Amino acid sequence: MATDDPDPITRLQELLARLEKAHDELEKTEDSARAVEILRDLAELAREVQAEIEQARRETPDALP
């Protein structure tokens, strides 16, 4: 891993912030097309979170279940 790459915890915190922002936007929108777009964004964020968890497991196998 390069020294300028964020650690997995930092990356997960960034993804969590993005998830919270998208969730807030989803709750506020009344536009069904925009809601679908936000849900797609949430699905992509979920994939990114899963990838970060898997990477963290590979890098620190004793730290995560």
N, CA, C and O atoms as CSV, one atom per row, in Angstrom:
chain,resi,resn,atom,element,x,y,z
A,1,MET,N,N,0.848,-1.179,0.000
A,1,MET,CA,C,0.000,0.000,0.000
A,1,MET,C,C,0.886,1.232,0.000
A,1,MET,O,O,1.860,1.290,0.750
A,2,ALA,N,N,0.569,2.210,-0.820
A,2,ALA,CA,C,1.347,3.440,-0.904
A,2,ALA,C,C,1.156,4.262,0.359
A,2,ALA,O,O,0.123,4.173,1.023
A,3,THR,N,N,2.157,5.058,0.680
A,3,THR,CA,C,2.087,5.840,1.908
A,3,THR,C,C,1.043,6.942,1.856
A,3,THR,O,O,0.590,7.405,2.902
A,4,ASP,N,N,0.647,7.376,0.653
A,4,ASP,CA,C,-0.356,8.429,0.559
A,4,ASP,C,C,-1.782,7.881,0.500
A,4,ASP,O,O,-2.732,8.663,0.469
A,5,ASP,N,N,-1.956,6.546,0.484
A,5,ASP,CA,C,-3.281,5.944,0.519
A,5,ASP,C,C,-3.839,6.058,1.938
A,5,ASP,O,O,-3.111,5.846,2.907
A,6,PRO,N,N,-5.134,6.394,2.067
A,6,PRO,CA,C,-5.718,6.433,3.403
A,6,PRO,C,C,-5.832,5.023,3.972
A,6,PRO,O,O,-5.985,4.054,3.229
A,7,ASP,N,N,-5.758,4.921,5.288
A,7,ASP,CA,C,-5.899,3.608,5.906
A,7,ASP,C,C,-7.367,3.171,5.789
A,7,ASP,O,O,-8.245,4.002,5.555
A,8,PRO,N,N,-7.629,1.884,5.949
A,8,PRO,CA,C,-8.994,1.378,5.765
A,8,PRO,C,C,-10.024,2.061,6.662
A,8,PRO,O,O,-11.151,2.304,6.231
A,9,ILE,N,N,-9.655,2.371,7.898
A,9,ILE,CA,C,-10.598,3.014,8.811
A,9,ILE,C,C,-10.962,4.405,8.303
A,9,ILE,O,O,-12.132,4.787,8.323
A,10,THR,N,N,-9.973,5.157,7.852
A,10,THR,CA,C,-10.234,6.487,7.306
A,10,THR,C,C,-11.122,6.385,6.078
A,10,THR,O,O,-12.062,7.164,5.922
A,11,ARG,N,N,-10.831,5.439,5.214
A,11,ARG,CA,C,-11.627,5.255,3.996
A,11,ARG,C,C,-13.057,4.867,4.343
A,11,ARG,O,O,-13.997,5.365,3.723
A,12,LEU,N,N,-13.236,3.992,5.315
A,12,LEU,CA,C,-14.582,3.599,5.730
A,12,LEU,C,C,-15.341,4.780,6.337
A,12,LEU,O,O,-16.547,4.915,6.135
A,13,GLN,N,N,-14.637,5.629,7.078
A,13,GLN,CA,C,-15.279,6.818,7.637
A,13,GLN,C,C,-15.738,7.762,6.524
A,13,GLN,O,O,-16.814,8.355,6.610
A,14,GLU,N,N,-14.925,7.897,5.491
A,14,GLU,CA,C,-15.309,8.723,4.344
A,14,GLU,C,C,-16.537,8.141,3.644
A,14,GLU,O,O,-17.452,8.874,3.269
A,15,LEU,N,N,-16.550,6.834,3.475
A,15,LEU,CA,C,-17.699,6.185,2.835
A,15,LEU,C,C,-18.957,6.338,3.689
A,15,LEU,O,O,-20.046,6.543,3.155
A,16,LEU,N,N,-18.813,6.239,5.008
A,16,LEU,CA,C,-19.945,6.420,5.907
A,16,LEU,C,C,-20.513,7.829,5.769
A,16,LEU,O,O,-21.731,8.008,5.741
A,17,ALA,N,N,-19.645,8.822,5.684
A,17,ALA,CA,C,-20.112,10.202,5.503
A,17,ALA,C,C,-20.887,10.337,4.195
A,17,ALA,O,O,-21.923,11.002,4.147
A,18,ARG,N,N,-20.385,9.708,3.138
A,18,ARG,CA,C,-21.086,9.743,1.849
A,18,ARG,C,C,-22.438,9.030,1.937
A,18,ARG,O,O,-23.426,9.492,1.365
A,19,LEU,N,N,-22.478,7.905,2.653
A,19,LEU,CA,C,-23.737,7.180,2.842
A,19,LEU,C,C,-24.759,8.039,3.582
A,19,LEU,O,O,-25.927,8.097,3.200
A,20,GLU,N,N,-24.311,8.697,4.635
A,20,GLU,CA,C,-25.210,9.542,5.420
A,20,GLU,C,C,-25.748,10.701,4.579
A,20,GLU,O,O,-26.927,11.043,4.669
A,21,LYS,N,N,-24.893,11.293,3.774
A,21,LYS,CA,C,-25.310,12.404,2.914
A,21,LYS,C,C,-26.357,11.924,1.903
A,21,LYS,O,O,-27.376,12.582,1.695
A,22,ALA,N,N,-26.095,10.774,1.282
A,22,ALA,CA,C,-27.043,10.233,0.300
A,22,ALA,C,C,-28.366,9.877,0.965
A,22,ALA,O,O,-29.433,10.118,0.401
A,23,HIS,N,N,-28.297,9.306,2.157
A,23,HIS,CA,C,-29.516,8.950,2.889
A,23,HIS,C,C,-30.339,10.198,3.195
A,23,HIS,O,O,-31.556,10.204,3.010
A,24,ASP,N,N,-29.684,11.239,3.657
A,24,ASP,CA,C,-30.383,12.496,3.938
A,24,ASP,C,C,-31.046,13.048,2.683
A,24,ASP,O,O,-32.191,13.498,2.719
A,25,GLU,N,N,-30.316,13.010,1.578
A,25,GLU,CA,C,-30.866,13.507,0.316
A,25,GLU,C,C,-32.061,12.663,-0.121
A,25,GLU,O,O,-33.059,13.197,-0.607
A,26,LEU,N,N,-31.959,11.354,0.051
A,26,LEU,CA,C,-33.059,10.465,-0.321
A,26,LEU,C,C,-34.313,10.786,0.483
A,26,LEU,O,O,-35.417,10.797,-0.062
A,27,GLU,N,N,-34.144,11.047,1.776
A,27,GLU,CA,C,-35.292,11.366,2.618
A,27,GLU,C,C,-35.964,12.671,2.201
A,27,GLU,O,O,-37.175,12.824,2.364
A,28,LYS,N,N,-35.193,13.605,1.669
A,28,LYS,CA,C,-35.719,14.928,1.330
A,28,LYS,C,C,-36.320,15.008,-0.070
A,28,LYS,O,O,-37.156,15.873,-0.331
A,29,THR,N,N,-35.909,14.126,-0.968
A,29,THR,CA,C,-36.365,14.247,-2.351
A,29,THR,C,C,-37.788,13.732,-2.528
A,29,THR,O,O,-38.209,12.767,-1.890
A,30,GLU,N,N,-38.500,14.396,-3.401
A,30,GLU,CA,C,-39.828,13.938,-3.789
A,30,GLU,C,C,-39.848,13.550,-5.266
A,30,GLU,O,O,-40.886,13.164,-5.804
A,31,ASP,N,N,-38.702,13.657,-5.904
A,31,ASP,CA,C,-38.554,13.327,-7.320
A,31,ASP,C,C,-38.182,11.851,-7.437
A,31,ASP,O,O,-37.108,11.439,-6.999
A,32,SER,N,N,-39.069,11.061,-8.024
A,32,SER,CA,C,-38.826,9.616,-8.083
A,32,SER,C,C,-37.599,9.271,-8.925
A,32,SER,O,O,-36.887,8.319,-8.606
A,33,ALA,N,N,-37.341,10.021,-9.988
A,33,ALA,CA,C,-36.152,9.754,-10.803
A,33,ALA,C,C,-34.884,10.022,-9.991
A,33,ALA,O,O,-33.917,9.265,-10.071
A,34,ARG,N,N,-34.897,11.089,-9.219
A,34,ARG,CA,C,-33.734,11.404,-8.374
A,34,ARG,C,C,-33.586,10.346,-7.278
A,34,ARG,O,O,-32.465,9.977,-6.927
A,35,ALA,N,N,-34.686,9.862,-6.741
A,35,ALA,CA,C,-34.633,8.825,-5.712
A,35,ALA,C,C,-33.977,7.562,-6.258
A,35,ALA,O,O,-33.171,6.934,-5.571
A,36,VAL,N,N,-34.316,7.188,-7.483
A,36,VAL,CA,C,-33.700,6.010,-8.106
A,36,VAL,C,C,-32.207,6.240,-8.275
A,36,VAL,O,O,-31.410,5.338,-8.019
A,37,GLU,N,N,-31.826,7.417,-8.697
A,37,GLU,CA,C,-30.407,7.745,-8.859
A,37,GLU,C,C,-29.666,7.653,-7.524
A,37,GLU,O,O,-28.554,7.129,-7.463
A,38,ILE,N,N,-30.277,8.156,-6.470
A,38,ILE,CA,C,-29.659,8.092,-5.135
A,38,ILE,C,C,-29.532,6.641,-4.685
A,38,ILE,O,O,-28.514,6.259,-4.108
A,39,LEU,N,N,-30.551,5.835,-4.944
A,39,LEU,CA,C,-30.487,4.416,-4.572
A,39,LEU,C,C,-29.370,3.702,-5.321
A,39,LEU,O,O,-28.707,2.830,-4.760
A,40,ARG,N,N,-29.159,4.059,-6.567
A,40,ARG,CA,C,-28.034,3.486,-7.321
A,40,ARG,C,C,-26.707,3.904,-6.683
A,40,ARG,O,O,-25.784,3.099,-6.558
A,41,ASP,N,N,-26.629,5.172,-6.284
A,41,ASP,CA,C,-25.423,5.653,-5.605
A,41,ASP,C,C,-25.192,4.884,-4.303
A,41,ASP,O,O,-24.062,4.519,-3.979
A,42,LEU,N,N,-26.273,4.645,-3.567
A,42,LEU,CA,C,-26.161,3.895,-2.310
A,42,LEU,C,C,-25.686,2.466,-2.560
A,42,LEU,O,O,-24.887,1.932,-1.791
A,43,ALA,N,N,-26.172,1.855,-3.623
A,43,ALA,CA,C,-25.737,0.495,-3.961
A,43,ALA,C,C,-24.242,0.487,-4.289
A,43,ALA,O,O,-23.521,-0.417,-3.866
A,44,GLU,N,N,-23.781,1.474,-5.029
A,44,GLU,CA,C,-22.351,1.570,-5.350
A,44,GLU,C,C,-21.530,1.798,-4.085
A,44,GLU,O,O,-20.466,1.202,-3.920
A,45,LEU,N,N,-22.015,2.651,-3.200
A,45,LEU,CA,C,-21.310,2.881,-1.936
A,45,LEU,C,C,-21.232,1.587,-1.120
A,45,LEU,O,O,-20.210,1.306,-0.494
A,46,ALA,N,N,-22.298,0.813,-1.129
A,46,ALA,CA,C,-22.296,-0.464,-0.404
A,46,ALA,C,C,-21.224,-1.400,-0.959
A,46,ALA,O,O,-20.550,-2.097,-0.200
A,47,ARG,N,N,-21.067,-1.414,-2.280
A,47,ARG,CA,C,-20.017,-2.238,-2.890
A,47,ARG,C,C,-18.633,-1.736,-2.463
A,47,ARG,O,O,-17.739,-2.535,-2.188
A,48,GLU,N,N,-18.462,-0.423,-2.409
A,48,GLU,CA,C,-17.181,0.141,-1.991
A,48,GLU,C,C,-16.877,-0.207,-0.536
A,48,GLU,O,O,-15.738,-0.523,-0.195
A,49,VAL,N,N,-17.901,-0.147,0.321
A,49,VAL,CA,C,-17.716,-0.508,1.726
A,49,VAL,C,C,-17.287,-1.967,1.829
A,49,VAL,O,O,-16.356,-2.293,2.565
A,50,GLN,N,N,-17.962,-2.841,1.096
A,50,GLN,CA,C,-17.611,-4.264,1.124
A,50,GLN,C,C,-16.173,-4.478,0.662
A,50,GLN,O,O,-15.448,-5.277,1.253
A,51,ALA,N,N,-15.758,-3.779,-0.379
A,51,ALA,CA,C,-14.383,-3.902,-0.875
A,51,ALA,C,C,-13.384,-3.435,0.177
A,51,ALA,O,O,-12.340,-4.060,0.359
A,52,GLU,N,N,-13.691,-2.353,0.864
A,52,GLU,CA,C,-12.791,-1.853,1.915
A,52,GLU,C,C,-12.694,-2.839,3.070
A,52,GLU,O,O,-11.614,-3.053,3.621
A,53,ILE,N,N,-13.821,-3.439,3.437
A,53,ILE,CA,C,-13.808,-4.434,4.513
A,53,ILE,C,C,-12.954,-5.632,4.113
A,53,ILE,O,O,-12.152,-6.125,4.906
A,54,GLU,N,N,-13.131,-6.094,2.882
A,54,GLU,CA,C,-12.342,-7.229,2.404
A,54,GLU,C,C,-10.853,-6.879,2.381
A,54,GLU,O,O,-10.019,-7.702,2.757
A,55,GLN,N,N,-10.519,-5.679,1.948
A,55,GLN,CA,C,-9.110,-5.261,1.929
A,55,GLN,C,C,-8.549,-5.206,3.348
A,55,GLN,O,O,-7.427,-5.650,3.594
A,56,ALA,N,N,-9.321,-4.669,4.269
A,56,ALA,CA,C,-8.872,-4.590,5.662
A,56,ALA,C,C,-8.661,-5.985,6.236
A,56,ALA,O,O,-7.719,-6.204,6.998
A,57,ARG,N,N,-9.525,-6.924,5.880
A,57,ARG,CA,C,-9.367,-8.308,6.351
A,57,ARG,C,C,-8.080,-8.927,5.819
A,57,ARG,O,O,-7.390,-9.656,6.532
A,58,ARG,N,N,-7.762,-8.630,4.556
A,58,ARG,CA,C,-6.533,-9.179,3.974
A,58,ARG,C,C,-5.293,-8.563,4.628
A,58,ARG,O,O,-4.300,-9.251,4.863
A,59,GLU,N,N,-5.361,-7.268,4.919
A,59,GLU,CA,C,-4.198,-6.574,5.475
A,59,GLU,C,C,-3.987,-6.851,6.959
A,59,GLU,O,O,-2.853,-6.877,7.436
A,60,THR,N,N,-5.079,-7.056,7.684
A,60,THR,CA,C,-4.996,-7.307,9.117
A,60,THR,C,C,-5.939,-8.453,9.493
A,60,THR,O,O,-6.984,-8.221,10.100
A,61,PRO,N,N,-5.577,-9.672,9.140
A,61,PRO,CA,C,-6.488,-10.815,9.336
A,61,PRO,C,C,-6.878,-11.053,10.793
A,61,PRO,O,O,-7.941,-11.623,11.039
A,62,ASP,N,N,-6.066,-10.643,11.770
A,62,ASP,CA,C,-6.396,-10.862,13.173
A,62,ASP,C,C,-7.296,-9.774,13.745
A,62,ASP,O,O,-7.851,-9.945,14.831
A,63,ALA,N,N,-7.451,-8.644,13.025
A,63,ALA,CA,C,-8.197,-7.514,13.553
A,63,ALA,C,C,-9.693,-7.565,13.288
A,63,ALA,O,O,-10.473,-6.980,14.039
A,64,LEU,N,N,-10.104,-8.257,12.230
A,64,LEU,CA,C,-11.509,-8.308,11.844
A,64,LEU,C,C,-12.010,-9.738,11.831
A,64,LEU,O,O,-11.274,-10.654,11.464
A,65,PRO,N,N,-13.288,-9.943,12.239
A,65,PRO,CA,C,-13.848,-11.308,12.217
A,65,PRO,C,C,-14.090,-11.800,10.811
A,65,PRO,O,O,-14.556,-12.923,10.622
